[in-house]
Amino acid sequence: MLHTNLGINEKNHLTLAGVDTVSLAETYGTPLMVMDEERIRRNLRLYKDAMRRFFGEGSRPLFASKAFSCKYIYRVVREEGVGIDLVSSGELYTAVEAGFDVKNAFLHGNNKTDDDIRYAIECGVGHFVVDNLTELDRIDEIAAARGLVQPILLRLTPGIDPHTHAAITTGKVDSKFGIAIETGQADAAVAYTLKKRNVRLDGFHCHIGSQIFDVKPFCDAAALMISYIASVKKAFGYEAKILNLGGGPGVRYIESQPELDYAAFIEKIASFIDRETARYNLKKPEILMEPGRSIVADSCLTLYTVGGVKEIPGFKNYVSIDGGMPDNPRYALYQSDYTVCLASRMADKPDFLCTVAGRCCESGDLIQENVPLPRPNRGDILAVLVTGAYNYSMASNYNRIPRPAVIALRNGEAFPVIRRESFADLTRNDL
Ligand SMILES: *Cc1c(COP(=O)(O)O)cnc(C)c1O
């Protein structure tokens, strides 16, 4: 199977972490997202151990919680002793509600409002990742009014193109995020920041993109950032303590994609950092990474019930499910790859090529095209694999469809972590 936590049992049903997914669908209803907690913990530990080992003392992962933000996840991440990256006051609120110590949080966002800045300072967020200088001015002023000094990183664009989907490329010079190195604006920003009294510059951040399988763009970005740290040291006498390399390592969604060895990935990046720090005679900074997708994606699958099956002779076949773009907009947004299977009939021959369609009034509401399945019947349970990242966190109520329930599995036991939305939830804010 695609990942080691997936299997097939004696009833020819799909299993996740050894649990029969069809019986979960019967118990909890569909659409249903099921998370394998051990997998999340394994992924967190893998990054934590490899980063400490290859990057050295103080180096650590931060879970990019925009991939999946809810109280349950923040509790699991806290238990594993891993920090987080946040991109909004809503994520910050959720983390605080979950009892997460936000000293171990880095707050991102290319447009932090004054309210966001005030709220984050009030909550004691450890670091702000500053996107632009007007924001820096406000952080400095608001911190001054509170009589404190706020630690920050500056987000820079190293000018690296990781050759992933354009919508998830973020480190190029013309990106909406961060401050460009190649235009000289980063130098000006460093000089400006070092003069501020109520922010403390702890280092630099870059994030080149997402779903990247090749280690080279990460090595290039690391080398470029180290050389930038050296040039800043020379020009301003300031040596960065932290280098945050962002997120982006790829995840296997379909058989033809590789399963990345994240530890080997980290070891390779570390060799570039060692080489470049030695070349410039720099002290090795603490290296941070912000994996999101590769922490949660393969922990989860989504179960749906098949409704209509439509054959258009000479054209194509449609299999309609009781969810779609409201719970998984990624195919509509990015034509993302997914593996789809008929969880209730895993041994049957997949001789029916079809398009899996959601229930929204949108022709673009598709989950995947050209999917080989056994010809499904109404009532069969269909599974979409590897849905832990950017599915629930991107979910909407389009067409007034309630968001699905999310359950987690731990030691063979299932328990709910996000309640299924009710119709009453849909009208809760209607006046
Ligand atoms: C989205 C994002 C991440 C996480 O990216 P993944 O591809 O999910 O690992 C990390 N850092 C920043 C700044 C991001 O915007």
PDBQT file of the ligand as one rigid body, heavy atoms in Angstrom, charges set to zero:
ROOT
HETATM    1  C1  LIG A 501       2.819  26.648   4.335  1.00  0.00    +0.000 C 
HETATM    2  C2  LIG A 501       4.038  26.983   5.060  1.00  0.00    +0.000 A 
HETATM    3  C3  LIG A 501       4.769  25.978   5.693  1.00  0.00    +0.000 A 
HETATM    4  C4  LIG A 501       4.418  24.523   5.601  1.00  0.00    +0.000 C 
HETATM    5  O1  LIG A 501       4.651  24.000   4.333  1.00  0.00    +0.000 OA
HETATM    6  P1  LIG A 501       4.510  22.424   4.076  1.00  0.00    +0.000 P 
HETATM    7  O2  LIG A 501       4.671  22.283   2.621  1.00  0.00    +0.000 OA
HETATM    8  O3  LIG A 501       3.159  22.043   4.537  1.00  0.00    +0.000 OA
HETATM    9  O4  LIG A 501       5.576  21.728   4.849  1.00  0.00    +0.000 OA
HETATM   10  C5  LIG A 501       5.871  26.357   6.437  1.00  0.00    +0.000 A 
HETATM   11  N1  LIG A 501       6.240  27.654   6.551  1.00  0.00    +0.000 NA
HETATM   12  C6  LIG A 501       5.556  28.641   5.952  1.00  0.00    +0.000 A 
HETATM   13  C7  LIG A 501       5.998  30.027   6.113  1.00  0.00    +0.000 C 
HETATM   14  C8  LIG A 501       4.443  28.341   5.179  1.00  0.00    +0.000 A 
HETATM   15  O5  LIG A 501       3.785  29.324   4.563  1.00  0.00    +0.000 OA
ENDROOT
TORSDOF 0
